[in-house]
Amino acid sequence: MPPAPERRRTSSRVTEEIGEPGPGQALVRVEAASVNHSENLALEGGKYAEGLPFPCLLGYEGAGTVVAVGPDVELNAGELACWSPFPGSCADYLLAPAAVLVPVPPGLTAEQAAAIPSAGAASQLLADVWPLRGRHAVVRGAAGPVGRLLVAVLAEAGAEVIGIAAGDRTAAVTAAGAVLGIDRTTQDVVGAVEEHTGGAGAAAVFDPVGPATYRRSLEMLVPRGCYVNYGQLSGELPVVELTDLMDRGLFVTKFGGGGIEGREQLRELVASALDLAVRTPGVVSDDGGRFPLDRAAQAYRELLSGPSGKTLVVPGG
């Protein structure tokens, strides 16, 4: 355990002493905190900010080394663990309920593990939205943190996955398990899906982009297919016109992370995603920028520019 004077939770503005972990708690030295689009949306206001007190603690997921535990905790000092969600992850140390911490298996670094919890849980919940075994599924944003894991989860479940990405990032899509990677910058995405499926289309389209891709995504679906939105990278969510769905009986749904039945299920989803990352290294996100703790604000600004990988705050520099 580090000496007491060093056990501090610090940022560029605040330093506070952290006491000993109590029952069911663990003290973690944060090695990487993951920066997420949902946090920027919350900072902009609107629905993502509802119920969020300001000023708020930055960062809600990450990974680090357990340095001390309280009574009734199964983790041991020295273990690498990751978590999501727990506010205030952009810090040197985190005093957290041990129930939110998931041990990281050998084969993954702290920075790799920090990028997995929320994306891993989301990808598995998304894969359960629509029956897809033996059917085609299109994943937009397939080279992103959630996209890669979603491709791998769908592929393992028996779907034929078509991943859409930009440029040479299509290689990452096929490495994650897609049968086809489409370069959205040089190819007609709808035409490429139609050609690959023999004109049939896909049973589901998973889309983190929103209004900019919504109508073209509907064009890729088979009759009674499902459009699944899981983000709004291009702005406010699209307006759904029911007449657009009528002729082919299409379904549209919005995934928001709901439906998790308690903390234990969340831990199971994260643990499963970590194991998948060990088995399939291609699902681990690229480096989208590493920022020291005193430049955490810059990390969130960088995220707005659409980095090609996962942006992290790394307290140790």
Salt bridges, closest charged atoms under 4 A:
GLU16 OE2 - ARG9 NE 3.81
GLU17 OE2 - ARG8 NE 2.97
GLU20 OE2 - ARG7 NH2 2.81
GLU111 OE1 - ARG290 NE 2.83
GLU156 OE1 - ARG279 NH2 2.94
GLU160 OE1 - HIS136 NE2 3.50
ASP188 OD1 - ARG216 NH2 3.00
GLU219 OE1 - ARG216 NH1 2.98
ASP244 OD2 - ARG215 NH1 2.52
GLU264 OE1 - ARG267 NE 3.84
ASP286 OD2 - ARG148 NH2 2.64
ASP287 OD1 - ARG290 NH1 2.96
